[in-house]
Amino acid sequence: MQIEVTEKEAREIYSLRYLHQHRKKPLIVLGASFTATIIAYFLIVTYINEWVALLAGVFMFPALYMTIRMSRASGKYARSQIEE
């Protein structure tokens, strides 16, 4: 039996396959660290000082960078698998 899927569904399937095979850190850890940093950032801005919030904002960038890098790599993998 052969099932037909749209290109969008195929990209999603291949992207998820890439993330499950090639990730070094679980996505849950990345998402949790990113969320915790954003919450801490807004609490610091609201209650403490804007300059201290700048420091908290710096800690947010590594998680954001890793998330964007992983999503680009999975998209590239998905496109290459569809072209084959």
VOGU-3710 file (C-alpha; in Angstrom, 3 decimals, decimal comma):
1> mqievtekea> 0,000/0,000/0,000  1,315/3,438/-0,907  0,204/6,617/0,827  0,456/9,981/-0,884  1,362/13,038/1,135  1,674/16,689/0,213  5,050/18,383/-0,012  4,387/20,290/3,209  3,634/17,057/5,101  6,743/15,425/3,648
11> reiyslrylh> 8,905/18,363/4,759  7,484/18,099/8,265  8,122/14,354/8,420  11,705/14,680/7,184  12,391/17,617/9,512  11,204/15,643/12,522  13,260/12,648/11,411  16,357/14,831/11,194  15,770/16,332/14,621  15,302/12,918/16,200
21> qhrkkplivl> 18,444/11,487/14,574  20,915/14,374/14,769  20,165/16,401/17,835  22,774/16,505/20,545  20,551/17,977/23,223  16,887/17,204/23,663  14,549/19,832/22,278  12,743/19,964/25,607  15,889/21,237/27,328  16,349/23,939/24,692
31> gasftatiia> 12,740/25,039/24,898  12,707/25,016/28,689  15,928/27,026/28,970  14,712/29,531/26,402  11,339/29,929/28,161  12,924/30,269/31,605  15,317/32,907/30,302  12,502/34,935/28,739  10,469/34,811/31,954  13,498/35,837/34,023
41> yflivtyine> 14,217/38,641/31,565  10,734/40,141/31,883  10,743/39,799/35,675  14,078/41,578/35,890  12,915/44,360/33,577  9,723/44,818/35,578  11,036/44,645/39,113  14,778/45,284/39,214  16,637/47,291/36,598  16,852/47,592/32,832
51> wvallagvfm> 20,641/47,282/32,855  20,510/43,970/34,688  17,921/42,822/32,138  20,473/43,432/29,414  22,684/40,802/31,016  19,763/38,353/31,154  19,063/39,066/27,494  22,600/38,008/26,626  21,921/34,573/28,135  18,905/34,184/25,874
61> fpalymtirm> 20,910/34,315/22,635  22,690/30,911/22,801  19,389/29,048/23,111  17,884/31,135/20,329  20,924/30,564/18,105  20,874/26,795/18,647  17,139/26,622/17,952  17,446/28,572/14,707  20,467/26,534/13,616  18,673/23,239/14,230
71> srasgkyars> 15,546/24,377/12,394  17,579/25,520/9,363  19,487/22,248/9,255  16,315/20,190/9,481  14,708/22,253/6,710  17,756/21,782/4,496  17,685/18,032/5,143  13,972/17,868/4,350  14,412/19,719/1,053  17,283/17,445/0,015
81> qiee> 15,246/14,321/0,823  12,248/15,561/-1,171  14,451/16,367/-4,179  15,798/12,809/-4,173
//
